[in-house]
Amino acid sequence: MKLDSTGYIIGFAAVVCLVASVFVSGSAVALKDKQDENKLLDQQKKVLTVSGLITDENQSGSNDDEVSDLTPEVVRGFFADGKVSPQLVPMPGFDGNCDALDVNTYDVRKAAKDPALSYEPGENEAKVSSVANCSLVYNVTTPEGERVIVPIRGPGLWSTLRGYLAVDKADGNTVKGLIFYEHAETPGLGGEVDNSRWRGLWAGRKVYDGDTVSLAVKKGQAGTAAEDPYSVDGLSGATLTSNGVTKAISFWLGPQGFGPFMQSVR
Ligand SMILES: Cc1cc2nc3c(=O)[nH]c(=O)nc-3n(C[C@H](O)[C@H](O)[C@H](O)COP(=O)(O)O)c2cc1C
């Protein structure tokens, strides 16, 4: 066969594509466990950060205090020694209990996709189409007090925002922090949900006014936590992402989400 014939060129390209695709899919399969492990580790770091047990700098290992070497062992240590304890909560649309489940191996994300382990919550602004019967919160002991870390998810412009809201367990109402561990919003616009200055605005705000979730990201600037406890500054040029954060909090802290559980905390 001539090396410059059409058949040879197409055949050669097909073989290169085949070899490359086998290599890429092989690596994806081989590295899946490692990727899942790293994803879990990142989520655990976010729980520690939003609780105030480590700082943003600790996450990248650039601080030189006691947890500067934030190895997987150090992170897991917080969970193993009971400073962070996960708890399974039966959600409002489920009338069973979660006692038989192993909190350490339970995969809430998988459960939410399984019709046998989840339910449809009905119309809601956060566009949540499925809620796991049993969902996971974290109880955290910090030197400043007890926190409950509630998972939230809601619609951004391009993606579903997934994160955690830390609430003071002393009153079940005062926010201690907000963090997102997954989203695909535009860097510099919706991606500013990760900006530590903006995240710093959340501490001290209140979730509930009576029994109603009143905390919201407003368009424009909010006052201080003391004078404007139910509002947080909007992200400029990113009203859709800002609204998604509000919707996520309203749903997950409200009656269709962890509202009844939070009422028991209060
Ligand atoms: C390329 C591009 C990326 C954008 N990314 C976001 C985003 O991540 N989040 C968001 O809310 N709005 C984003 N917007 C802007 C929205 O389309 C919309 O204009 C904006 O949310 C309105 O916010 P504003 O009222 O604060 O201007 C983007 C717009 C463009 C053109």
Ligand as a Chemical Component Dictionary entry (heavy atoms), coordinates in Angstrom:
data_LIG
# 
_chem_comp.id                   LIG 
_chem_comp.type                 NON-POLYMER 
_chem_comp.pdbx_formal_charge   0 
_chem_comp.three_letter_code    LIG 
# 
loop_
_chem_comp_atom.comp_id 
_chem_comp_atom.atom_id 
_chem_comp_atom.alt_atom_id 
_chem_comp_atom.type_symbol 
_chem_comp_atom.charge 
_chem_comp_atom.model_Cartn_x 
_chem_comp_atom.model_Cartn_y 
_chem_comp_atom.model_Cartn_z 
_chem_comp_atom.pdbx_ordinal 
LIG C1  C1  C 0 -19.714 34.904 29.186 1  
LIG C2  C2  C 0 -20.676 35.248 30.286 2  
LIG C3  C3  C 0 -20.583 34.558 31.473 3  
LIG C4  C4  C 0 -21.477 34.841 32.518 4  
LIG N1  N1  N 0 -21.387 34.132 33.676 5  
LIG C5  C5  C 0 -22.284 34.384 34.668 6  
LIG C6  C6  C 0 -22.251 33.634 35.873 7  
LIG O1  O1  O 0 -21.405 32.765 36.109 8  
LIG N2  N2  N 0 -23.208 33.898 36.803 9  
LIG C7  C7  C 0 -24.168 34.859 36.609 10 
LIG O2  O2  O 0 -25.029 35.021 37.477 11 
LIG N3  N3  N 0 -24.183 35.587 35.505 12 
LIG C8  C8  C 0 -23.275 35.387 34.520 13 
LIG N4  N4  N 0 -23.317 36.113 33.390 14 
LIG C9  C9  C 0 -24.234 37.261 33.316 15 
LIG C10 C10 C 0 -25.671 36.832 33.144 16 
LIG O3  O3  O 0 -25.914 36.534 31.832 17 
LIG C11 C11 C 0 -26.571 37.986 33.612 18 
LIG O4  O4  O 0 -26.370 39.063 32.766 19 
LIG C12 C12 C 0 -26.234 38.413 35.010 20 
LIG O5  O5  O 0 -26.452 37.333 35.888 21 
LIG C13 C13 C 0 -27.080 39.584 35.469 22 
LIG O6  O6  O 0 -26.456 40.062 36.632 23 
LIG P1  P1  P 0 -26.442 41.609 37.004 24 
LIG O7  O7  O 0 -27.890 41.983 37.091 25 
LIG O8  O8  O 0 -25.735 41.667 38.333 26 
LIG O9  O9  O 0 -25.703 42.272 35.920 27 
LIG C14 C14 C 0 -22.451 35.841 32.348 28 
LIG C15 C15 C 0 -22.526 36.535 31.144 29 
LIG C16 C16 C 0 -21.644 36.251 30.119 30 
LIG C17 C17 C 0 -21.751 37.007 28.831 31 
# 
loop_
_chem_comp_bond.comp_id 
_chem_comp_bond.atom_id_1 
_chem_comp_bond.atom_id_2 
_chem_comp_bond.value_order 
_chem_comp_bond.pdbx_ordinal 
LIG C1  C2  SING 1  
LIG C2  C3  SING 2  
LIG C2  C16 DOUB 3  
LIG C3  C4  DOUB 4  
LIG C4  N1  SING 5  
LIG C4  C14 SING 6  
LIG N1  C5  DOUB 7  
LIG C5  C6  SING 8  
LIG C5  C8  SING 9  
LIG C6  O1  DOUB 10 
LIG C6  N2  SING 11 
LIG N2  C7  SING 12 
LIG C7  O2  DOUB 13 
LIG C7  N3  SING 14 
LIG N3  C8  DOUB 15 
LIG C8  N4  SING 16 
LIG N4  C9  SING 17 
LIG N4  C14 SING 18 
LIG C9  C10 SING 19 
LIG C10 O3  SING 20 
LIG C10 C11 SING 21 
LIG C11 O4  SING 22 
LIG C11 C12 SING 23 
LIG C12 O5  SING 24 
LIG C12 C13 SING 25 
LIG C13 O6  SING 26 
LIG O6  P1  SING 27 
LIG P1  O7  DOUB 28 
LIG P1  O8  SING 29 
LIG P1  O9  SING 30 
LIG C14 C15 DOUB 31 
LIG C15 C16 SING 32 
LIG C16 C17 SING 33 
# 
